[in-house]
């Protein structure tokens, strides 16, 4: 999973990057709100760890701007403030979760993984591509109106392809996002694409030679 950490405490940032990389995350860093906003807008992240008190643009402003730009990446806000109104303010502007400093790294990782698994209401409630329909909330797939049972990993792979149906998705990107890190061999992607084709039809996922895969439209 690819995560953006936006915090101006450089010691904390170094510790977070080191710990998250050890947990299998790919980590980018921004040290101020304005830079974080641009990076979050221009890149595809699975989650954002965002401090409230930041130079140039505070965390509340960053989340508000992201949602106004239709960027719905899950955001875990960090703050030294633990008042209920501070938590409410963060959630009201569009953050998905809130963690107060000091925090447990184990808890932060668990919250991040939960956010990535959680369907977000602002994204399409149901994903469609041709006669292929995937409901992330119900965890169901149909093709031509007929239900197709998929395993959790097959469903995750198909969901990622359908959320990025406007482009070709490479093997490395699929491995890093669907298999929670870079430990798996790239062949696992090809194997699971084969599983999807057997269940959904060979035309459901197209191979773009030398580039990756694309869900059929």
C-alpha positions as CSV (number, residue, x, y, z in Angstrom):
1,X,0.0,0.0,0.0
2,X,1.2,3.5,-0.8
3,X,0.9,6.0,2.0
4,X,1.6,9.8,2.1
5,X,2.7,11.1,5.5
6,X,2.3,14.9,6.0
7,X,3.9,16.2,9.2
8,X,6.5,18.8,10.0
9,X,8.0,16.9,13.0
10,X,11.0,15.5,11.2
11,X,11.9,13.0,13.9
12,X,8.4,11.6,13.9
13,X,8.4,11.5,10.1
14,X,11.6,9.5,10.0
15,X,10.3,7.1,12.6
16,X,7.0,6.7,10.8
17,X,8.7,6.1,7.4
18,X,11.1,3.5,8.9
19,X,8.3,1.7,10.7
20,X,5.8,1.8,7.8
21,X,8.4,0.6,5.3
22,X,9.1,-2.3,7.6
23,X,5.4,-3.1,7.6
24,X,5.4,-3.3,3.8
25,X,4.1,0.1,3.0
26,X,5.6,2.4,0.3
27,X,5.9,5.8,1.9
28,X,6.1,9.4,0.6
29,X,6.6,12.4,2.8
30,X,5.6,16.1,2.8
31,X,6.7,18.5,5.5
32,X,4.0,21.1,5.0
33,X,0.4,21.3,4.2
34,X,0.7,23.0,0.8
35,X,3.2,20.4,-0.5
36,X,1.1,17.6,1.0
37,X,-2.0,18.8,-0.8
38,X,-0.3,18.9,-4.2
39,X,1.2,15.5,-3.7
40,X,-2.1,14.0,-2.6
41,X,-3.8,15.6,-5.6
42,X,-1.2,14.5,-8.2
43,X,-0.6,11.0,-7.0
44,X,-2.6,7.9,-6.2
45,X,-2.3,7.0,-2.5
46,X,-4.1,4.3,-0.6
47,X,-4.1,6.4,2.5
48,X,-2.8,9.7,3.9
49,X,-1.5,10.3,7.5
50,X,-2.0,14.0,8.0
51,X,-1.1,16.2,11.0
52,X,-3.4,19.1,12.0
53,X,-0.8,21.7,12.8
54,X,1.3,22.3,9.7
55,X,3.2,25.2,8.1
56,X,1.8,26.9,5.0
57,X,-1.6,25.1,5.3
58,X,-3.2,23.3,8.2
59,X,-4.5,19.8,8.1
60,X,-8.2,20.9,8.2
61,X,-7.6,23.1,5.1
62,X,-5.8,20.2,3.3
63,X,-8.7,17.8,3.8
64,X,-11.3,20.3,2.8
65,X,-9.3,21.1,-0.4
66,X,-8.9,17.5,-1.2
67,X,-12.6,16.7,-0.9
68,X,-13.4,19.8,-3.0
69,X,-11.1,18.4,-5.7
70,X,-12.9,15.0,-5.5
71,X,-9.9,13.3,-4.0
72,X,-11.4,10.7,-1.7
73,X,-8.2,9.0,-0.5
74,X,-8.8,7.9,3.2
75,X,-7.2,10.4,5.6
76,X,-6.0,9.6,9.1
77,X,-5.5,12.8,11.0
78,X,-2.9,13.3,13.8
79,X,-3.1,15.9,16.5
80,X,-1.7,16.7,19.9
81,X,-5.2,18.0,20.7
82,X,-7.5,15.4,22.1
83,X,-10.7,17.4,22.8
84,X,-13.9,16.0,21.4
85,X,-14.5,19.2,19.4
86,X,-11.1,18.8,17.7
87,X,-11.9,15.3,16.7
88,X,-15.3,16.4,15.5
89,X,-13.8,19.2,13.5
90,X,-11.5,16.8,11.7
91,X,-14.2,14.4,10.8
92,X,-16.6,17.1,9.8
93,X,-14.2,18.5,7.1
94,X,-13.8,15.0,5.6
95,X,-11.2,13.1,7.5
96,X,-11.9,9.4,7.9
97,X,-10.2,8.7,11.3
98,X,-8.4,10.7,14.0
99,X,-5.5,9.7,16.3
100,X,-4.1,11.8,19.1
101,X,-0.4,12.2,19.9
102,X,1.4,10.4,21.4
103,X,0.0,7.3,19.8
104,X,0.9,3.6,19.5
105,X,2.6,2.7,16.2
106,X,0.8,-0.6,16.2
107,X,-2.6,1.2,16.5
108,X,-1.7,3.6,13.7
109,X,-0.9,0.6,11.4
110,X,-4.1,-1.1,12.3
111,X,-6.1,2.1,11.6
112,X,-4.4,2.5,8.2
113,X,-5.2,-1.0,7.2
114,X,-8.8,-0.6,8.3
115,X,-9.1,2.6,6.4
116,X,-7.8,1.0,3.2
117,X,-10.3,-1.8,3.5
118,X,-13.2,0.5,4.3
119,X,-15.4,1.5,1.3
120,X,-15.7,5.3,1.3
121,X,-19.2,6.8,0.9
122,X,-18.0,9.5,-1.6
123,X,-16.7,6.9,-4.1
124,X,-19.2,5.2,-6.4
125,X,-21.4,3.0,-4.3
126,X,-21.4,0.4,-7.1
127,X,-18.7,-0.1,-9.7
128,X,-19.7,-1.0,-13.3
129,X,-17.8,-1.8,-16.4
130,X,-19.9,-3.0,-19.3
131,X,-22.2,-5.8,-17.9
132,X,-19.8,-6.3,-14.9
133,X,-21.1,-4.9,-11.6
134,X,-19.2,-4.9,-8.3
135,X,-20.7,-3.7,-5.0
136,X,-17.8,-3.0,-2.6
137,X,-20.1,-2.7,0.4
138,X,-21.9,-6.0,-0.2
139,X,-18.8,-7.6,-1.5
140,X,-20.7,-9.1,-4.5
141,X,-20.1,-9.3,-8.2
142,X,-22.4,-10.0,-11.1
143,X,-21.9,-10.3,-14.8
144,X,-24.8,-10.1,-17.1
145,X,-27.0,-10.1,-14.1
146,X,-25.7,-13.4,-12.8
147,X,-23.8,-13.6,-9.5
148,X,-20.2,-14.6,-9.6
149,X,-18.6,-15.9,-6.4
150,X,-15.1,-14.6,-5.8
151,X,-12.5,-15.1,-3.1
152,X,-11.5,-12.0,-1.0
153,X,-8.2,-11.6,-3.0
154,X,-9.9,-12.0,-6.4
155,X,-12.5,-9.4,-5.3
156,X,-9.8,-7.0,-4.2
157,X,-7.9,-7.4,-7.5
158,X,-11.1,-6.9,-9.5
159,X,-12.1,-3.9,-7.4
160,X,-8.7,-2.2,-8.0
161,X,-8.9,-2.8,-11.7
162,X,-12.5,-1.4,-11.8
163,X,-11.6,1.7,-9.8
164,X,-8.9,2.4,-12.4
165,X,-10.8,1.3,-15.4
166,X,-9.8,4.5,-17.3
167,X,-6.2,3.2,-17.7
168,X,-3.9,0.2,-18.0
169,X,-2.7,-1.0,-14.6
170,X,0.8,-2.6,-14.3
171,X,1.7,-5.8,-12.5
172,X,3.9,-3.9,-10.0
173,X,1.1,-1.5,-9.0
174,X,-1.4,-4.4,-8.7
175,X,1.0,-6.4,-6.5
176,X,1.8,-3.4,-4.3
177,X,-1.8,-2.4,-3.7
178,X,-3.7,-5.7,-3.6
179,X,-1.1,-7.7,-1.8
180,X,-0.2,-5.2,0.9
181,X,3.4,-4.6,-0.1
182,X,6.2,-5.8,-2.3
183,X,6.9,-9.2,-0.8
184,X,5.0,-11.3,-3.3
185,X,6.4,-12.4,-6.6
186,X,5.0,-10.6,-9.6
187,X,3.7,-13.9,-11.0
188,X,1.0,-13.9,-8.4
189,X,-0.8,-11.1,-10.3
190,X,-0.9,-13.2,-13.5
191,X,-2.1,-16.2,-11.6
192,X,-5.0,-14.3,-10.1
193,X,-5.9,-12.6,-13.3
194,X,-6.2,-16.1,-14.7
195,X,-8.6,-17.0,-11.8
196,X,-10.8,-13.9,-12.7
197,X,-10.9,-14.9,-16.3
198,X,-12.0,-18.4,-15.5
199,X,-14.9,-17.1,-13.4
200,X,-15.9,-14.0,-15.3
201,X,-14.9,-14.9,-18.9
202,X,-11.6,-14.5,-20.8
203,X,-12.7,-11.1,-22.1
204,X,-13.3,-9.7,-18.6
205,X,-9.7,-8.6,-18.0
206,X,-7.6,-7.6,-21.1
207,X,-3.8,-7.9,-21.3
208,X,-2.1,-4.9,-22.7
209,X,1.2,-6.4,-23.9
210,X,4.2,-4.9,-22.1
211,X,2.1,-2.6,-20.0
212,X,-0.3,-4.5,-17.7
213,X,-4.1,-5.2,-17.5
214,X,-7.3,-3.4,-18.1
215,X,-10.8,-4.4,-17.1
216,X,-13.1,-4.8,-20.1
217,X,-15.5,-1.9,-20.7
